[in-house]
Amino acid sequence: MPRLRAAILVAAVVLLLGPVSVGAGAASSGTSTPPPAAGAVLELTEVTHALQERTLVISGWVRNAGRLPVAGLVIDASGFAPVGDLAAFGSDGIPWSMRPGSAEHFQIFLPLSRTLVSSYTVTISASRPRQARASTVTRSIFPAFYRPLILPRVQVDVETGPTVLIFTASADGLPVAAVQVTVNLLVREKHDIVLRVLTVEVPVGRPLRLGFAPLIVRVVSVTVADVILSPSWASP
């Protein structure tokens, strides 16, 4: 009976005091940690690109779509080659404060090397990361955009025989499917030598053999008139 009385006494004490929480992680009732204040919301809009000689110019707008002002913004642009390697990099900045709802224009210049940029990313971030979350957009560039830069890098060689022309075109690894050339040549017709002008489309990567009935005397000039570009960077 003494043990039974002790058990009844302990149970009575527990009922009187209520449940007891054990452990360092226990939190007091009726209190909660307030969420951190929301930072500015940055948006990149109207991001476009243009070509100025051998420079890729990326421009657009930054908009503060949040409820708080933000200052000290950095806009970075990374240009990538068709194989995925980094080919160019540039930055712009907005050091002054942007009010909620306001927008600012940016412009970034990426000098181009022999490796052309097929895609790029633009990232905007605050100098103090807690002010705003970074925002990124990605854009692609099709080969036709670089036509003015591709034309000078295309080369066409011509071998001549008495009645045949053999054309070979190379494009320095660029996405060119064929090259259109204008050929001025002198041919013998009966007792005269006359000037003939030919327009030929030469595929890149394989020779083009063109038979010619009159006797060829001499090729005067070969001029690259235009290129037929591949629709994507993956296809040569």
C-alpha positions in Angstrom: 0.0 0.0 0.0 2.9 2.5 0.6 3.9 2.2 -3.1 0.3 2.8 -4.3 0.0 5.9 -2.2 3.3 7.3 -3.6 2.1 6.7 -7.2 -1.2 8.5 -6.5 0.7 11.4 -4.9 2.9 11.8 -8.0 -0.1 11.7 -10.4 -1.8 14.4 -8.4 1.3 16.7 -8.5 1.5 16.2 -12.4 -2.2 17.1 -12.8 -1.8 20.1 -10.6 1.3 21.6 -12.4 0.2 20.7 -15.9 2.5 19.4 -18.8 6.2 20.2 -18.5 8.3 20.9 -21.7 11.9 19.6 -21.7 14.7 20.6 -23.9 16.6 23.8 -25.0 14.4 24.2 -28.1 11.1 24.8 -26.3 9.6 28.2 -27.1 7.3 30.2 -24.8 3.7 30.3 -25.9 2.1 33.5 -27.3 5.4 34.8 -29.0 6.6 34.5 -32.7 9.6 35.8 -34.7 8.5 38.5 -37.1 9.4 37.8 -40.8 12.3 39.9 -42.2 11.3 43.0 -44.1 10.9 42.4 -47.9 13.7 43.9 -50.1 13.3 45.7 -53.3 12.0 43.8 -56.4 14.2 44.4 -59.5 13.0 43.7 -63.0 14.9 43.6 -66.3 12.8 44.7 -69.2 13.2 45.4 -72.9 16.6 43.8 -73.1 17.9 44.0 -76.7 21.2 44.0 -78.5 22.7 45.8 -81.5 26.0 45.6 -83.4 28.4 48.6 -83.7 31.3 47.6 -85.8 33.0 44.9 -83.7 31.1 45.6 -80.5 28.0 44.0 -79.2 25.8 46.6 -77.4 23.3 45.3 -74.9 20.7 47.7 -73.5 17.5 47.6 -71.5 15.7 49.0 -68.5 15.8 48.2 -64.8 12.6 48.7 -62.8 12.1 48.8 -59.1 8.9 46.8 -58.8 9.0 46.6 -55.0 7.9 48.9 -52.2 11.3 50.0 -50.9 14.0 52.2 -52.5 17.3 50.6 -53.6 20.7 52.0 -54.6 24.1 50.8 -55.7 22.9 48.5 -58.5 25.4 46.5 -60.7 24.4 45.1 -64.1 26.7 42.5 -65.6 26.5 41.0 -69.1 28.2 37.7 -70.0 28.5 36.7 -73.6 29.0 33.0 -74.5 30.4 31.3 -77.6 28.5 28.6 -79.4 30.5 25.9 -77.5 29.4 27.5 -74.2 32.7 29.2 -73.2 32.7 32.8 -71.9 33.6 35.0 -74.9 32.9 38.6 -73.6 32.0 40.4 -70.4 30.9 43.9 -69.5 29.2 45.9 -66.8 27.1 49.0 -66.1 25.9 50.5 -62.8 23.2 52.6 -61.2 24.8 54.2 -58.1 21.9 56.5 -57.2 18.7 55.6 -55.4 15.8 54.2 -57.3 12.3 54.9 -55.8 9.6 52.3 -55.9 8.1 52.1 -59.4 10.9 54.0 -61.1 13.0 52.7 -64.0 16.5 53.4 -65.3 18.1 52.7 -68.6 21.4 50.7 -68.9 23.8 50.0 -71.7 26.7 47.5 -71.8 29.4 47.2 -74.5 31.0 43.8 -75.2 34.0 44.0 -77.6 34.0 41.0 -79.9 37.0 38.8 -80.7 37.2 36.3 -83.5 34.8 34.1 -81.4 31.3 35.5 -81.8 28.7 35.6 -79.0 25.8 33.3 -79.7 24.0 33.9 -76.3 24.3 36.2 -73.3 22.9 36.7 -69.8 22.2 40.0 -68.0 22.2 40.0 -64.2 21.3 42.9 -62.0 22.2 42.8 -58.3 22.5 45.3 -55.4 25.8 46.1 -53.8 24.2 45.0 -50.5 22.6 41.6 -51.3 20.0 42.1 -48.5 18.5 45.1 -50.4 17.2 43.1 -53.3 17.4 39.7 -54.9 19.4 39.3 -58.1 17.5 39.1 -61.4 18.7 37.5 -64.6 17.6 37.3 -68.2 19.0 35.3 -71.1 19.0 36.1 -74.8 20.1 34.2 -77.9 21.7 35.6 -81.1 21.1 34.0 -84.5 24.0 33.8 -87.0 22.3 36.3 -89.4 22.9 39.0 -86.9 26.6 38.9 -87.6 26.4 39.0 -91.4 28.6 42.1 -91.7 31.3 40.4 -89.6 31.1 37.1 -91.3 31.4 38.3 -94.9 35.1 39.5 -94.6 36.1 36.1 -93.0 34.9 34.0 -95.9 37.4 32.9 -98.6 36.9 31.3 -102.0 39.7 29.8 -104.0 39.4 29.0 -107.8 41.5 26.5 -109.8 41.3 26.8 -113.5 41.7 24.3 -116.4 41.2 24.7 -120.1 37.4 24.1 -119.8 36.7 23.8 -116.0 36.6 25.9 -112.9 37.0 24.3 -109.4 35.7 26.4 -106.5 36.6 25.8 -102.8 35.0 27.9 -100.1 36.0 28.2 -96.4 34.3 30.1 -93.6 36.7 30.0 -90.7 34.4 27.7 -88.7 31.5 30.1 -88.9 27.9 28.8 -89.6 28.0 29.4 -93.4 26.2 27.0 -95.7 27.3 28.5 -99.0 29.0 31.5 -100.5 27.8 33.4 -103.5 30.6 34.7 -105.7 30.9 36.8 -108.8 33.6 35.7 -111.2 35.0 37.8 -114.1 37.0 35.7 -116.6 38.3 35.9 -120.1 37.3 33.2 -122.5 38.2 32.5 -126.1 35.2 32.3 -128.5 36.2 31.5 -132.1 38.8 34.1 -132.9 38.0 36.6 -130.1 38.7 36.9 -126.4 35.6 38.1 -124.5 34.8 38.9 -120.8 32.3 36.7 -119.1 30.7 37.3 -115.7 29.4 34.4 -113.7 27.5 34.2 -110.5 28.1 31.0 -108.6 26.9 29.5 -105.3 29.7 27.5 -103.7 28.9 25.2 -100.8 31.3 25.4 -97.8 33.3 22.3 -97.1 33.3 20.6 -100.5 34.6 21.6 -103.9 32.3 22.7 -106.7 33.4 21.7 -110.2 31.9 23.8 -113.0 32.5 22.8 -116.7 32.8 25.5 -119.2 32.4 25.1 -123.0 34.5 28.0 -124.2 38.3 27.9 -123.7 39.2 29.7 -120.5 42.0 32.2 -120.9 42.3 33.7 -117.5 40.2 34.4 -114.3 40.3 38.2 -113.8 38.6 38.4 -110.4 36.6 36.5 -107.8 34.4 38.6 -105.5 32.4 37.3 -102.5 28.9 38.8 -103.0 27.0 37.2 -100.2 26.7 34.3 -97.8 23.9 31.8 -97.1 24.0 31.4 -93.4 22.9 28.3 -91.5 19.8 28.7 -89.3 21.6 27.7 -86.1 25.2 27.8 -84.7 25.3 24.0 -84.5 25.0 23.4 -88.3 28.0 24.5 -90.4 
